[in-house]
Amino acid sequence: MYLALASASDGPILELACGSGRICIPLEEAGHDVTGVDIDKAMLDRARARGATKLVEADVTTLDLVARFDLVILGFNSLLVIGNGSAAAQEAALRTMSRHLTPDGRAVTDTWLPSDEDLEVYDGREVREWTRTDPATGDEVTKTVSATFDAQTRRATIHTHFETRNRRVSRRDEVHFPTHEELLKMVESAGLDPQQVAGDYDMSPLEADSERVIVVSALGRSSPNWTEEQPI
């Protein structure tokens, strides 16, 4: 999907929360001019080691680059963890997308829509997600997760543990799961005009049982970059 969106764009591309490069590296390998931004230096180091060339270490909620881009991406659930699960920080990241678009550019964000059944396990129980072999060390690594969810605020606290025979590493994340209606309101409030709302990476229409929501937007009239020539 992202390769298709990039192919429809003639100009530079910006990926927010690019992490270790799951999107920006394939786009760059396909010949696109891509800038990746992330707040995590260790993730950027991994992206750089894998071949990414234009990387910026910065907070995507306050980013203000001089350049403007024909495609701005916030993908693969990154929106959920921005600002420790703060809805205000999520909207700030969406405003960053609007602020960095060219007048005829497009912004795309995609995120998970957990069902009630998905959230049933967010009751504090510890769940083993997988066991894999670390290619660097040969160690067996087991990932376990425990989470709690507040239905009123749609916020979750997630504890993730990676364990080998000799070591355990843990992290704690605060996550906000907006509904698709809430996400669309945030997108519009950020100065973006949703053009297409899909329920999967094949861009099929959003349905009541869709597991994802993908929003492709143009600049809205409230964006400082909007011009009278901007198509509505």
C-alpha positions in Angstrom: 0.0 0.0 0.0 2.7 2.4 1.0 4.7 1.6 -2.2 1.5 2.3 -4.2 0.9 5.6 -2.5 4.6 6.6 -3.0 4.4 5.7 -6.7 1.5 8.1 -7.0 3.6 10.9 -5.6 6.2 12.8 -7.6 8.0 14.5 -4.7 9.7 13.8 -1.4 8.2 11.7 1.3 8.3 12.1 5.1 7.8 9.2 7.5 7.0 10.1 11.1 7.9 7.6 13.8 9.9 5.6 11.3 11.6 3.4 13.9 14.0 0.9 12.4 12.8 1.6 8.9 10.1 -0.9 8.1 8.5 1.6 5.7 11.1 4.2 4.8 13.8 1.7 3.7 11.7 -0.2 1.1 10.5 3.2 -0.2 14.0 4.5 -0.5 15.1 1.2 -2.2 12.3 1.8 -4.7 13.9 5.1 -5.7 11.9 7.6 -3.6 13.4 10.5 -1.7 12.4 9.7 1.9 13.1 11.4 5.2 12.5 9.4 8.4 11.9 11.0 11.8 11.9 9.3 15.2 12.6 10.2 18.8 14.4 7.0 19.5 18.2 7.1 18.7 18.6 3.4 19.0 15.9 2.7 16.4 17.4 5.3 14.1 20.8 3.6 14.5 19.2 0.3 13.4 17.5 2.1 10.4 20.8 3.7 9.4 22.6 0.3 9.6 20.0 -1.2 7.3 20.6 1.5 4.7 18.3 4.5 5.5 20.1 7.7 4.5 17.9 10.7 5.6 17.1 10.4 9.3 16.2 13.0 11.8 16.1 12.5 15.6 13.2 14.6 16.8 9.8 14.5 18.6 7.1 14.2 15.9 4.7 16.2 18.0 6.8 19.4 17.7 8.8 18.7 14.5 9.0 21.7 12.2 11.3 21.1 9.2 11.8 23.7 6.5 10.9 21.2 3.7 7.4 20.3 2.6 6.5 16.8 1.4 4.1 15.3 -1.2 3.5 12.3 1.0 3.6 12.2 4.9 3.2 8.8 6.6 2.4 7.8 10.2 2.0 4.1 9.9 1.9 0.7 11.6 0.2 1.7 14.9 2.8 4.4 15.7 0.0 6.9 16.5 -1.1 4.7 19.4 2.0 5.2 21.5 2.9 8.8 20.8 3.1 11.0 23.9 2.6 8.0 26.2 -0.9 7.5 25.0 -2.0 11.1 25.1 -4.8 12.1 22.8 -3.5 15.6 22.7 0.0 14.4 21.6 -1.6 12.2 19.0 -3.4 15.2 17.6 -0.2 17.2 17.7 1.5 14.5 15.6 -1.4 14.8 13.1 -0.9 18.6 13.0 2.8 17.9 12.2 1.6 15.9 9.2 -0.6 18.8 8.0 2.2 21.3 8.6 4.6 19.4 6.4 2.4 18.8 3.4 2.7 20.5 0.1 -0.6 22.1 -1.1 -1.5 19.0 -3.2 0.2 16.4 -0.9 -1.4 13.5 0.9 -1.1 12.3 4.5 -1.7 8.7 5.5 -2.0 7.1 8.9 -3.0 3.6 9.8 -3.8 2.1 13.1 -5.2 -1.0 14.8 -8.9 -1.0 15.9 -9.0 -3.6 18.7 -12.3 -5.4 19.1 -14.0 -6.0 22.5 -12.7 -9.6 22.2 -9.1 -8.4 21.6 -9.3 -6.3 24.7 -10.7 -9.1 26.9 -7.1 -10.2 27.6 -6.2 -6.7 28.8 -7.1 -7.7 32.3 -3.6 -8.0 33.8 -3.0 -11.6 32.8 0.4 -12.5 31.3 0.3 -13.9 27.8 3.2 -15.4 25.9 3.2 -14.0 22.4 6.2 -15.9 20.9 9.5 -17.6 21.3 12.2 -16.9 18.7 15.9 -17.3 18.2 18.0 -14.2 18.3 20.1 -14.3 15.1 22.9 -12.3 16.7 23.4 -14.5 19.8 21.6 -17.8 19.1 19.6 -17.4 22.3 16.0 -18.4 22.6 14.0 -15.2 23.4 10.5 -15.3 24.8 8.1 -12.4 24.6 5.3 -12.1 27.2 2.8 -9.2 27.6 0.4 -8.2 30.3 -2.0 -5.2 29.9 -4.9 -3.4 31.5 -7.5 -1.3 29.7 -9.7 1.5 30.8 -12.8 1.5 28.6 -13.9 5.0 29.6 -10.7 6.6 28.5 -9.7 3.9 25.9 -6.2 3.9 27.4 -4.2 0.8 28.1 -1.0 0.2 30.1 1.1 -2.5 28.5 4.0 -4.3 30.2 6.2 -6.2 27.7 9.0 -8.6 28.8 11.7 -10.2 26.7 13.4 -13.1 28.4 16.3 -15.4 27.7 17.9 -18.0 29.9 20.1 -15.4 31.6 18.4 -12.1 31.1 15.0 -10.3 31.3 14.3 -6.9 29.7 11.0 -5.1 30.4 9.3 -2.0 29.1 6.1 -0.2 30.0 3.9 1.6 27.4 0.9 3.8 27.8 -1.4 3.5 24.7 -4.5 5.3 23.6 -6.9 3.4 21.2 -9.1 6.0 19.4 -12.2 4.7 17.7 -12.3 5.4 14.0 -14.8 8.2 14.7 -12.4 9.8 17.2 -9.5 9.4 14.8 -11.4 11.2 12.0 -12.3 14.0 14.3 -8.6 14.4 15.3 -7.6 14.3 11.7 -10.0 17.1 10.8 -9.0 19.1 13.9 -5.4 18.9 12.8 -6.2 20.6 9.5 -6.6 17.6 7.3 -9.5 16.6 5.1 -10.0 12.8 4.9 -10.2 11.7 1.3 -10.4 7.9 1.7 -11.1 5.8 4.8 -10.2 2.1 4.4 -10.3 -0.9 6.6 -7.3 -2.8 5.4 -4.1 -2.4 3.3 -5.9 -3.4 0.1 -7.9 -0.1 0.7 -11.2 -2.0 1.0 -13.9 0.2 2.6 -14.0 0.5 6.4 -16.5 -1.9 7.9 -17.9 -2.4 11.4 -15.7 -5.4 11.9 -12.5 -4.0 10.3 -9.4 -4.6 12.3 -7.6 -1.4 11.1 -8.5 2.1 9.9 -6.4 3.7 7.2 -7.0 7.4 6.5 -5.6 9.2 3.5 -6.1 12.9 3.8 -5.4 16.1 1.9 -5.0 19.6 3.4 -8.1 21.1 4.9 -9.1 24.7 4.9 -7.9 25.1 8.5 -4.4 24.1 7.6 -1.8 27.0 7.3 -0.6 25.4 4.1 -4.0 25.4 2.4 -4.4 27.6 -0.7 -7.3 28.4 -2.9 -5.8 26.1 -5.6 -5.9 23.2 -3.1 -8.5 20.7 -4.5 -11.3 20.0 -2.1 
